[in-house]
Amino acid sequence: MALITNVSDYEELAKQKLSKMVYDFYASGAEDQRTLKENREAFSRILFLPRVMIDVSRINMSVSVLGYNISMPIMVAPTALHKLAHPEGEVASARAAAAAGIIMTLSSWSSCSIEEVSSSGPGLRFFQLSVFKDRNFVQQLVRRAENAGYMAIAVTVDAPRLGHREADVRNRFSLPENVGLKCFEGLDLSNMDKNVSGLAAYVASQIDSSLSWKDIKWLQMITRLPILVKGVITAEDARIAIECGVAGIIMSNHGGRQLDYLPSTISCLEEVVREAKGSVPVFLDGGIRRGTDVFKALALGASGVFIGRPVLFALAVDGEAGVRKALQMLRDELEIAMALSGCTSPKEITRGHVSTEGDRIGRSRL
């Protein structure tokens, strides 16, 4: 295997290993893929303002998320169909996350079941919920997540319909016979085609485009688990979410896979954090490829970050071991960035440690 020095190396190797259909399914975004590119490029426009002559011989990277202690402010985002990357699928990703001492979020579109992942070993796990037209169907998913020991529900709120992903259209994306949407096994899915491709089409057709803020209240009534909303990028929606009593906000533009020409999540982070006023944690999803990206997000007010594609590509290249190594590389990079910026814990990372484009434009006008 080629020498892997950062998580982006895994993507290059995964592109060689995976079929074009599967690689494009993981890697591509909606339409012109401008949001996909901007999620990454926006981080490059944020610069460091390090402090020096500070004792950084001991660095503690642990943080608390919803009362749970994790080893670093990096978590695994919900992504679909890990078995397209590796036969062990989400089970391997969950084990790697547990070994790293962080939270794994299981997707509703998982190729391993809720129970398979929970029984794979100890670990801290959230469940990502897509809300479907059949609310009994939703209740069954939530109840299974509760019974399996998941600690929170992350509700996706930016996908009333699936985005137009042209690579999937060109490749005629379909699921192979040995990969299915395992979270839906055992549910009452009467009157539908039971083959794998039929299940995928059926589930996509059942996404509820009438989803609104009142449904957050309904979810709070049917579960004892804390509810996070995933897909907020504006201060206005953050305010409404907080008024609805959510436990946290995951800022996300769906990895550029829904509406194209959205701003990057990192560029919207500060206004959402200001709106939250510390009442709920604000997490960032989208474009994280370096430990330095994590530092920048924390400096702009994020309580932690979620990573998606790097996990999939590392899984494709080397299974559980690949995901473990990818997480370790991000951890090592974050630790170096903290040391070189004069920070011994995430709490010490402040707005004063970074300079944004807005900062520099403001100074140039003085």
DOFILO-224792 format. One record per residue (C-alpha): residue in one letter; x, z, y. Coordinates in nm, 2 decimals, always signed. Layout:
BEGIN
{residu: A; east: X; up: Z; north: Y}
...
//
This chain:
BEGIN
{residu: M; east: +0.00; up: +0.00; north: +0.00}
{residu: A; east: +0.12; up: -0.08; north: +0.35}
{residu: L; east: +0.24; up: +0.21; north: +0.56}
{residu: I; east: -0.06; up: +0.37; north: +0.74}
{residu: T; east: +0.02; up: +0.54; north: +1.06}
{residu: N; east: -0.32; up: +0.56; north: +1.23}
{residu: V; east: -0.69; up: +0.52; north: +1.15}
{residu: S; east: -0.70; up: +0.16; north: +1.28}
{residu: D; east: -0.46; up: +0.06; north: +1.01}
{residu: Y; east: -0.73; up: +0.14; north: +0.76}
{residu: E; east: -0.96; up: -0.11; north: +0.93}
{residu: E; east: -0.71; up: -0.39; north: +0.89}
{residu: L; east: -0.66; up: -0.31; north: +0.52}
{residu: A; east: -1.03; up: -0.27; north: +0.46}
{residu: K; east: -1.09; up: -0.62; north: +0.61}
{residu: Q; east: -0.86; up: -0.76; north: +0.34}
{residu: K; east: -1.02; up: -0.56; north: +0.06}
{residu: L; east: -1.39; up: -0.58; north: +0.13}
{residu: S; east: -1.61; up: -0.89; north: +0.10}
{residu: K; east: -1.68; up: -1.06; north: +0.43}
{residu: M; east: -2.05; up: -0.95; north: +0.40}
{residu: V; east: -1.96; up: -0.59; north: +0.36}
{residu: Y; east: -1.68; up: -0.58; north: +0.62}
{residu: D; east: -1.90; up: -0.74; north: +0.88}
{residu: F; east: -2.19; up: -0.51; north: +0.80}
{residu: Y; east: -1.97; up: -0.21; north: +0.88}
{residu: A; east: -1.77; up: -0.36; north: +1.16}
{residu: S; east: -2.00; up: -0.57; north: +1.36}
{residu: G; east: -2.23; up: -0.49; north: +1.65}
{residu: A; east: -2.54; up: -0.64; north: +1.81}
{residu: E; east: -2.55; up: -0.99; north: +1.96}
{residu: D; east: -2.24; up: -1.05; north: +2.18}
{residu: Q; east: -2.09; up: -0.72; north: +2.07}
{residu: R; east: -2.00; up: -0.62; north: +2.42}
{residu: T; east: -2.11; up: -0.26; north: +2.37}
{residu: L; east: -1.90; up: -0.24; north: +2.05}
{residu: K; east: -1.59; up: -0.35; north: +2.25}
{residu: E; east: -1.67; up: -0.13; north: +2.55}
{residu: N; east: -1.69; up: +0.18; north: +2.34}
{residu: R; east: -1.32; up: +0.14; north: +2.26}
{residu: E; east: -1.19; up: -0.01; north: +2.59}
{residu: A; east: -1.35; up: +0.27; north: +2.80}
{residu: F; east: -1.11; up: +0.53; north: +2.65}
{residu: S; east: -0.81; up: +0.33; north: +2.76}
{residu: R; east: -0.91; up: +0.36; north: +3.12}
{residu: I; east: -0.90; up: +0.74; north: +3.11}
{residu: L; east: -0.55; up: +0.88; north: +3.18}
{residu: F; east: -0.39; up: +1.22; north: +3.11}
{residu: L; east: -0.28; up: +1.48; north: +3.37}
{residu: P; east: -0.08; up: +1.71; north: +3.16}
{residu: R; east: +0.03; up: +2.06; north: +3.25}
{residu: V; east: +0.39; up: +2.16; north: +3.15}
{residu: M; east: +0.59; up: +2.47; north: +3.09}
{residu: I; east: +0.32; up: +2.64; north: +2.89}
{residu: D; east: +0.38; up: +2.81; north: +2.56}
{residu: V; east: +0.22; up: +2.58; north: +2.30}
{residu: S; east: +0.40; up: +2.71; north: +1.99}
{residu: R; east: +0.06; up: +2.82; north: +1.85}
{residu: I; east: -0.24; up: +2.59; north: +1.87}
{residu: N; east: -0.58; up: +2.69; north: +1.73}
{residu: M; east: -0.81; up: +2.38; north: +1.71}
{residu: S; east: -1.12; up: +2.55; north: +1.56}
{residu: V; east: -1.45; up: +2.54; north: +1.73}
{residu: S; east: -1.81; up: +2.67; north: +1.67}
{residu: V; east: -2.09; up: +2.42; north: +1.62}
{residu: L; east: -2.44; up: +2.57; north: +1.61}
{residu: G; east: -2.29; up: +2.89; north: +1.50}
{residu: Y; east: -2.07; up: +2.74; north: +1.23}
{residu: N; east: -1.70; up: +2.75; north: +1.26}
{residu: I; east: -1.52; up: +2.43; north: +1.18}
{residu: S; east: -1.14; up: +2.36; north: +1.18}
{residu: M; east: -1.14; up: +2.10; north: +1.46}
{residu: P; east: -1.39; up: +1.94; north: +1.71}
{residu: I; east: -1.42; up: +1.63; north: +1.49}
{residu: M; east: -1.71; up: +1.56; north: +1.26}
{residu: V; east: -1.83; up: +1.28; north: +1.04}
{residu: A; east: -2.11; up: +1.07; north: +1.18}
{residu: P; east: -2.40; up: +0.94; north: +0.97}
{residu: T; east: -2.32; up: +0.59; north: +0.85}
{residu: A; east: -2.51; up: +0.38; north: +0.59}
{residu: L; east: -2.43; up: +0.28; north: +0.24}
{residu: H; east: -2.08; up: +0.42; north: +0.16}
{residu: K; east: -2.10; up: +0.29; north: -0.19}
{residu: L; east: -2.05; up: -0.06; north: -0.05}
{residu: A; east: -1.70; up: +0.07; north: +0.04}
{residu: H; east: -1.62; up: +0.28; north: -0.27}
{residu: P; east: -1.80; up: +0.36; north: -0.60}
{residu: E; east: -1.81; up: +0.74; north: -0.52}
{residu: G; east: -1.98; up: +0.66; north: -0.18}
{residu: E; east: -2.09; up: +0.95; north: +0.04}
{residu: V; east: -1.99; up: +1.21; north: -0.23}
{residu: A; east: -1.62; up: +1.12; north: -0.16}
{residu: S; east: -1.67; up: +1.13; north: +0.21}
{residu: A; east: -1.84; up: +1.47; north: +0.19}
{residu: R; east: -1.56; up: +1.61; north: -0.02}
{residu: A; east: -1.30; up: +1.49; north: +0.23}
{residu: A; east: -1.49; up: +1.64; north: +0.52}
{residu: A; east: -1.53; up: +1.97; north: +0.33}
{residu: A; east: -1.15; up: +1.97; north: +0.25}
{residu: A; east: -1.09; up: +1.92; north: +0.62}
{residu: G; east: -1.32; up: +2.21; north: +0.71}
{residu: I; east: -1.56; up: +2.00; north: +0.92}
{residu: I; east: -1.92; up: +1.89; north: +0.92}
{residu: M; east: -2.04; up: +1.58; north: +0.74}
{residu: T; east: -2.37; up: +1.42; north: +0.85}
{residu: L; east: -2.55; up: +1.23; north: +0.57}
{residu: S; east: -2.75; up: +0.92; north: +0.67}
{residu: S; east: -3.11; up: +0.86; north: +0.57}
{residu: W; east: -2.96; up: +0.52; north: +0.46}
{residu: S; east: -2.72; up: +0.68; north: +0.22}
{residu: S; east: -2.63; up: +0.53; north: -0.11}
{residu: C; east: -2.60; up: +0.88; north: -0.26}
{residu: S; east: -2.89; up: +1.11; north: -0.27}
{residu: I; east: -2.93; up: +1.42; north: -0.06}
{residu: E; east: -2.90; up: +1.63; north: -0.37}
{residu: E; east: -2.59; up: +1.44; north: -0.51}
{residu: V; east: -2.40; up: +1.51; north: -0.19}
{residu: S; east: -2.50; up: +1.88; north: -0.17}
{residu: S; east: -2.40; up: +1.93; north: -0.53}
{residu: S; east: -2.07; up: +1.76; north: -0.49}
{residu: G; east: -1.91; up: +2.09; north: -0.38}
{residu: P; east: -1.92; up: +2.34; north: -0.09}
{residu: G; east: -1.93; up: +2.21; north: +0.27}
{residu: L; east: -2.11; up: +2.21; north: +0.60}
{residu: R; east: -2.36; up: +1.93; north: +0.63}
{residu: F; east: -2.62; up: +1.79; north: +0.86}
{residu: F; east: -2.89; up: +1.54; north: +0.77}
{residu: Q; east: -2.96; up: +1.23; north: +0.99}
{residu: L; east: -3.33; up: +1.15; north: +1.00}
{residu: S; east: -3.48; up: +0.82; north: +1.08}
{residu: V; east: -3.85; up: +0.87; north: +1.15}
{residu: F; east: -4.09; up: +0.65; north: +0.95}
{residu: K; east: -4.45; up: +0.56; north: +0.99}
{residu: D; east: -4.56; up: +0.77; north: +0.69}
{residu: R; east: -4.51; up: +1.13; north: +0.82}
{residu: N; east: -4.56; up: +1.26; north: +0.46}
{residu: F; east: -4.25; up: +1.05; north: +0.37}
{residu: V; east: -4.06; up: +1.22; north: +0.66}
{residu: Q; east: -4.17; up: +1.57; north: +0.56}
{residu: Q; east: -4.04; up: +1.50; north: +0.20}
{residu: L; east: -3.70; up: +1.40; north: +0.34}
{residu: V; east: -3.68; up: +1.71; north: +0.56}
{residu: R; east: -3.79; up: +1.94; north: +0.29}
{residu: R; east: -3.53; up: +1.80; north: +0.05}
{residu: A; east: -3.26; up: +1.85; north: +0.31}
{residu: E; east: -3.36; up: +2.21; north: +0.37}
{residu: N; east: -3.37; up: +2.28; north: +0.00}
{residu: A; east: -3.03; up: +2.12; north: -0.05}
{residu: G; east: -2.87; up: +2.35; north: +0.21}
{residu: Y; east: -2.82; up: +2.11; north: +0.50}
{residu: M; east: -2.79; up: +2.31; north: +0.83}
{residu: A; east: -2.94; up: +2.08; north: +1.09}
{residu: I; east: -3.15; up: +1.76; north: +1.13}
{residu: A; east: -3.00; up: +1.49; north: +1.36}
{residu: V; east: -3.29; up: +1.27; north: +1.46}
{residu: T; east: -3.20; up: +0.91; north: +1.55}
{residu: V; east: -3.40; up: +0.83; north: +1.87}
{residu: D; east: -3.25; up: +0.49; north: +1.97}
{residu: A; east: -3.37; up: +0.27; north: +1.69}
{residu: P; east: -3.75; up: +0.20; north: +1.72}
{residu: R; east: -3.65; up: -0.14; north: +1.58}
{residu: L; east: -3.32; up: -0.25; north: +1.43}
{residu: G; east: -3.08; up: -0.43; north: +1.66}
{residu: H; east: -3.01; up: -0.80; north: +1.62}
{residu: R; east: -2.68; up: -0.81; north: +1.42}
{residu: E; east: -2.59; up: -1.18; north: +1.39}
{residu: A; east: -2.31; up: -1.13; north: +1.14}
{residu: D; east: -2.56; up: -0.99; north: +0.89}
{residu: V; east: -2.79; up: -1.29; north: +0.95}
{residu: R; east: -2.51; up: -1.54; north: +0.90}
{residu: N; east: -2.39; up: -1.36; north: +0.59}
{residu: R; east: -2.74; up: -1.32; north: +0.45}
{residu: F; east: -2.67; up: -0.95; north: +0.40}
{residu: S; east: -2.83; up: -0.80; north: +0.09}
{residu: L; east: -2.76; up: -0.50; north: -0.13}
{residu: P; east: -2.59; up: -0.55; north: -0.47}
{residu: E; east: -2.79; up: -0.43; north: -0.77}
{residu: N; east: -2.56; up: -0.13; north: -0.82}
{residu: V; east: -2.61; up: +0.01; north: -0.46}
{residu: G; east: -2.94; up: +0.15; north: -0.35}
{residu: L; east: -3.10; up: +0.37; north: -0.08}
{residu: K; east: -3.08; up: +0.69; north: -0.28}
{residu: C; east: -3.25; up: +0.92; north: -0.02}
{residu: F; east: -3.57; up: +0.74; north: -0.10}
{residu: E; east: -3.56; up: +0.78; north: -0.47}
{residu: G; east: -3.83; up: +1.01; north: -0.60}
{residu: L; east: -4.05; up: +0.96; north: -0.29}
{residu: D; east: -4.40; up: +0.82; north: -0.31}
{residu: L; east: -4.34; up: +0.46; north: -0.22}
{residu: S; east: -4.64; up: +0.30; north: -0.37}
{residu: N; east: -4.74; up: -0.06; north: -0.32}
{residu: M; east: -4.39; up: -0.20; north: -0.27}
{residu: D; east: -4.14; up: -0.42; north: -0.44}
{residu: K; east: -3.92; up: -0.19; north: -0.65}
{residu: N; east: -3.61; up: -0.41; north: -0.66}
{residu: V; east: -3.31; up: -0.30; north: -0.44}
{residu: S; east: -3.35; up: -0.57; north: -0.18}
{residu: G; east: -3.72; up: -0.51; north: -0.17}
{residu: L; east: -3.66; up: -0.14; north: -0.11}
{residu: A; east: -3.42; up: -0.20; north: +0.18}
{residu: A; east: -3.66; up: -0.44; north: +0.35}
{residu: Y; east: -3.95; up: -0.20; north: +0.29}
{residu: V; east: -3.77; up: +0.09; north: +0.44}
{residu: A; east: -3.66; up: -0.11; north: +0.75}
{residu: S; east: -4.02; up: -0.22; north: +0.80}
{residu: Q; east: -4.14; up: +0.14; north: +0.79}
{residu: I; east: -3.93; up: +0.26; north: +1.10}
{residu: D; east: -4.18; up: +0.40; north: +1.34}
{residu: S; east: -4.17; up: +0.21; north: +1.67}
{residu: S; east: -4.42; up: +0.46; north: +1.82}
{residu: L; east: -4.17; up: +0.75; north: +1.80}
{residu: S; east: -4.19; up: +0.96; north: +2.12}
{residu: W; east: -4.09; up: +1.30; north: +2.25}
{residu: K; east: -4.40; up: +1.46; north: +2.11}
{residu: D; east: -4.26; up: +1.39; north: +1.76}
{residu: I; east: -3.97; up: +1.62; north: +1.83}
{residu: K; east: -4.22; up: +1.90; north: +1.87}
{residu: W; east: -4.38; up: +1.79; north: +1.55}
{residu: L; east: -4.05; up: +1.80; north: +1.36}
{residu: Q; east: -3.98; up: +2.15; north: +1.50}
{residu: M; east: -4.31; up: +2.26; north: +1.35}
{residu: I; east: -4.23; up: +2.14; north: +1.00}
{residu: T; east: -3.87; up: +2.27; north: +0.97}
{residu: R; east: -3.68; up: +2.58; north: +1.03}
{residu: L; east: -3.36; up: +2.38; north: +1.08}
{residu: P; east: -3.22; up: +2.31; north: +1.43}
{residu: I; east: -3.30; up: +1.97; north: +1.56}
{residu: L; east: -3.04; up: +1.75; north: +1.74}
{residu: V; east: -3.13; up: +1.42; north: +1.90}
{residu: K; east: -2.89; up: +1.13; north: +1.84}
{residu: G; east: -2.90; up: +0.83; north: +2.07}
{residu: V; east: -2.93; up: +0.98; north: +2.42}
{residu: I; east: -2.70; up: +0.83; north: +2.69}
{residu: T; east: -2.88; up: +0.91; north: +3.02}
{residu: A; east: -2.92; up: +1.23; north: +3.21}
{residu: E; east: -3.30; up: +1.16; north: +3.23}
{residu: D; east: -3.34; up: +1.16; north: +2.86}
{residu: A; east: -3.11; up: +1.46; north: +2.82}
{residu: R; east: -3.33; up: +1.66; north: +3.05}
{residu: I; east: -3.64; up: +1.57; north: +2.85}
{residu: A; east: -3.47; up: +1.65; north: +2.52}
{residu: I; east: -3.37; up: +1.99; north: +2.65}
{residu: E; east: -3.72; up: +2.05; north: +2.78}
{residu: C; east: -3.84; up: +1.98; north: +2.42}
{residu: G; east: -3.62; up: +2.26; north: +2.29}
{residu: V; east: -3.36; up: +2.06; north: +2.10}
{residu: A; east: -3.05; up: +2.24; north: +1.97}
{residu: G; east: -2.81; up: +1.98; north: +2.08}
{residu: I; east: -2.75; up: +1.62; north: +2.20}
{residu: I; east: -2.54; up: +1.36; north: +2.02}
{residu: M; east: -2.46; up: +1.09; north: +2.27}
{residu: S; east: -2.46; up: +0.76; north: +2.09}
{residu: N; east: -2.53; up: +0.39; north: +2.15}
{residu: H; east: -2.54; up: +0.34; north: +1.77}
{residu: G; east: -2.19; up: +0.21; north: +1.76}
{residu: G; east: -2.29; up: -0.10; north: +1.96}
{residu: R; east: -2.53; up: -0.19; north: +1.68}
{residu: Q; east: -2.87; up: -0.17; north: +1.87}
{residu: L; east: -2.91; up: -0.29; north: +2.23}
{residu: D; east: -2.60; up: -0.48; north: +2.35}
{residu: Y; east: -2.46; up: -0.44; north: +2.70}
{residu: L; east: -2.50; up: -0.07; north: +2.71}
{residu: P; east: -2.23; up: +0.14; north: +2.88}
{residu: S; east: -1.98; up: +0.31; north: +2.65}
{residu: T; east: -2.09; up: +0.66; north: +2.56}
{residu: I; east: -1.77; up: +0.81; north: +2.71}
{residu: S; east: -1.86; up: +0.66; north: +3.05}
{residu: C; east: -2.20; up: +0.84; north: +3.04}
{residu: L; east: -2.07; up: +1.17; north: +2.91}
{residu: E; east: -2.02; up: +1.36; north: +3.23}
{residu: E; east: -2.37; up: +1.29; north: +3.37}
{residu: V; east: -2.53; up: +1.41; north: +3.05}
{residu: V; east: -2.31; up: +1.72; north: +3.04}
{residu: R; east: -2.40; up: +1.80; north: +3.40}
{residu: E; east: -2.77; up: +1.77; north: +3.32}
{residu: A; east: -2.73; up: +2.00; north: +3.02}
{residu: K; east: -2.57; up: +2.27; north: +3.23}
{residu: G; east: -2.44; up: +2.44; north: +2.92}
{residu: S; east: -2.79; up: +2.50; north: +2.78}
{residu: V; east: -2.72; up: +2.30; north: +2.47}
{residu: P; east: -2.40; up: +2.14; north: +2.33}
{residu: V; east: -2.34; up: +1.78; north: +2.40}
{residu: F; east: -2.15; up: +1.58; north: +2.13}
{residu: L; east: -2.00; up: +1.23; north: +2.16}
{residu: D; east: -2.03; up: +0.95; north: +1.91}
{residu: G; east: -1.88; up: +0.60; north: +1.96}
{residu: G; east: -1.54; up: +0.45; north: +1.98}
{residu: I; east: -1.32; up: +0.74; north: +1.87}
{residu: R; east: -1.00; up: +0.60; north: +1.70}
{residu: R; east: -0.73; up: +0.84; north: +1.82}
{residu: G; east: -0.69; up: +1.22; north: +1.86}
{residu: T; east: -0.62; up: +1.14; north: +2.23}
{residu: D; east: -0.98; up: +1.00; north: +2.24}
{residu: V; east: -1.11; up: +1.33; north: +2.11}
{residu: F; east: -0.91; up: +1.52; north: +2.38}
{residu: K; east: -1.05; up: +1.29; north: +2.66}
{residu: A; east: -1.41; up: +1.35; north: +2.53}
{residu: L; east: -1.35; up: +1.73; north: +2.53}
{residu: A; east: -1.20; up: +1.71; north: +2.88}
{residu: L; east: -1.51; up: +1.54; north: +3.01}
{residu: G; east: -1.74; up: +1.81; north: +2.86}
{residu: A; east: -1.81; up: +1.72; north: +2.50}
{residu: S; east: -1.84; up: +2.01; north: +2.26}
{residu: G; east: -1.71; up: +1.79; north: +1.98}
{residu: V; east: -1.71; up: +1.43; north: +1.85}
{residu: F; east: -1.85; up: +1.23; north: +1.56}
{residu: I; east: -1.66; up: +0.95; north: +1.39}
{residu: G; east: -1.82; up: +0.68; north: +1.18}
{residu: R; east: -1.64; up: +0.35; north: +1.11}
{residu: P; east: -1.29; up: +0.51; north: +1.06}
{residu: V; east: -1.44; up: +0.71; north: +0.76}
{residu: L; east: -1.59; up: +0.39; north: +0.61}
{residu: F; east: -1.27; up: +0.19; north: +0.63}
{residu: A; east: -1.05; up: +0.47; north: +0.50}
{residu: L; east: -1.30; up: +0.52; north: +0.21}
{residu: A; east: -1.28; up: +0.15; north: +0.13}
{residu: V; east: -0.90; up: +0.15; north: +0.12}
{residu: D; east: -0.83; up: +0.47; north: -0.07}
{residu: G; east: -1.15; up: +0.66; north: -0.15}
{residu: E; east: -1.16; up: +1.03; north: -0.08}
{residu: A; east: -0.79; up: +1.05; north: -0.03}
{residu: G; east: -0.81; up: +0.78; north: +0.24}
{residu: V; east: -1.08; up: +0.98; north: +0.43}
{residu: R; east: -0.87; up: +1.30; north: +0.40}
{residu: K; east: -0.57; up: +1.12; north: +0.54}
{residu: A; east: -0.77; up: +0.96; north: +0.82}
{residu: L; east: -0.91; up: +1.30; north: +0.93}
{residu: Q; east: -0.56; up: +1.46; north: +0.91}
{residu: M; east: -0.41; up: +1.18; north: +1.13}
{residu: L; east: -0.68; up: +1.24; north: +1.39}
{residu: R; east: -0.62; up: +1.61; north: +1.37}
{residu: D; east: -0.24; up: +1.57; north: +1.41}
{residu: E; east: -0.29; up: +1.33; north: +1.71}
{residu: L; east: -0.52; up: +1.58; north: +1.88}
{residu: E; east: -0.28; up: +1.86; north: +1.82}
{residu: I; east: +0.01; up: +1.66; north: +1.98}
{residu: A; east: -0.21; up: +1.57; north: +2.27}
{residu: M; east: -0.31; up: +1.93; north: +2.33}
{residu: A; east: +0.05; up: +2.05; north: +2.30}
{residu: L; east: +0.18; up: +1.78; north: +2.55}
{residu: S; east: -0.10; up: +1.86; north: +2.79}
{residu: G; east: -0.04; up: +2.24; north: +2.78}
{residu: C; east: -0.35; up: +2.34; north: +2.58}
{residu: T; east: -0.35; up: +2.59; north: +2.29}
{residu: S; east: -0.72; up: +2.57; north: +2.21}
{residu: P; east: -1.01; up: +2.33; north: +2.28}
{residu: K; east: -1.15; up: +2.58; north: +2.53}
{residu: E; east: -0.84; up: +2.53; north: +2.74}
{residu: I; east: -0.90; up: +2.15; north: +2.77}
{residu: T; east: -1.05; up: +2.10; north: +3.12}
{residu: R; east: -1.16; up: +1.82; north: +3.35}
{residu: G; east: -0.84; up: +1.86; north: +3.54}
{residu: H; east: -0.64; up: +1.73; north: +3.23}
{residu: V; east: -0.77; up: +1.37; north: +3.28}
{residu: S; east: -0.82; up: +1.11; north: +3.54}
{residu: T; east: -1.10; up: +0.85; north: +3.52}
{residu: E; east: -1.14; up: +0.52; north: +3.70}
{residu: G; east: -1.39; up: +0.69; north: +3.93}
{residu: D; east: -1.14; up: +0.96; north: +4.02}
{residu: R; east: -0.88; up: +0.70; north: +4.11}
{residu: I; east: -1.12; up: +0.48; north: +4.31}
{residu: G; east: -1.23; up: +0.79; north: +4.50}
{residu: R; east: -0.88; up: +0.89; north: +4.59}
{residu: S; east: -0.80; up: +0.53; north: +4.70}
{residu: R; east: -1.08; up: +0.55; north: +4.96}
{residu: L; east: -0.95; up: +0.87; north: +5.12}
//
